[in-house]
């Protein structure tokens, strides 16, 4: 027994478990911040995807209107060519009529023939003038349609510019929101750490300096033998006394923590790596560790701690403090851990 006490004393000054737990806490915080960053990136990608859909639709409409404008301009060019041809024919007909009229006035022998030809040319000239007027009307209509299409294209381009501006503004807002969220989360973590340190300080004052009750990283650790009989999950007399002190400290702390911090006390049960026989109340170490954590939570509730501020979890033998197969390591691995954290 003296040798075992000396070994336990030498183990109490080991800083390696505390370093590992601090590193684990840091990794969890980094993972949490990365999750927030991924969420912000997901929201940004959703916003940008919606904007891209609108931009693609506007670009498609602009392309269709541009093609329609090209067709209208081609039709206009055809009509203008037709008008030019009719104008040329009209000019030729007028020249021929003038020549015939001269012949009519200069000679009576060909008067009747000239008059007949002049009459026919006049009818042709009138018909061509009618065709020319219709063509001019179509050109005027096409000009109106082209003007309307150009106005519509200009309106779509303005809408596209507005959409791109809003997209840039949304990206800026999302980036700013992510920065503010990170700052707020960091402040919440710092504030909770302050209350955790205060809570652990009170527990040290209440429970005193003991080898079987210690702080490891951000957790308060009770060796299982302090609270439970071997192989059992019912709190013994000493364990009831220690948990009553814990409940009082937790109730006092709960009155000081601001309402906006949604905190919980997580009670984790751990066992050593020796399998249970299976003939008792608990079939394996999973059930035993969960049963011990649940016993602590239920007793704290009877002492006035709000149930919504408590969480029970069992880890069996799979989260050891010391991963070596020695009796002293197994003794240290059988434990109840308390961690003040957020939901």
Secondary structure, DSSP 4 states (H G I P E B T S, - for coil): -HHHHHHHHHHTT--HHHHHHHHHHHHHHHHHHHHHHHHHHHHHHHHHHHHHHHHHHHHHHHHHHHHHHHHHHHHHHHHHHHHHHHHHHHHHHHHHHHHHHHHHHH-STTHHHHHHHHHHHHHHHHHHHHHHHHHHHHHHHHHHHHHHHHHHHHHHHHHHHHHHHHHHHHHHHHHHHHHHHHHHHHHHHHHHHHHHHHHHHHHHHHH-SBTTEEEETTEEEEEHHHHB-TT--SB-HHHHHHHHHHHHHHHHHHHHS-TTS-EEEEEEEE--SPPP-SSSS-SSHHHHHHHHHHHHHHHHHHTT--GGGEEEEE-TTSS-SS-S-SHHHHHHHSEEEEEEEE-
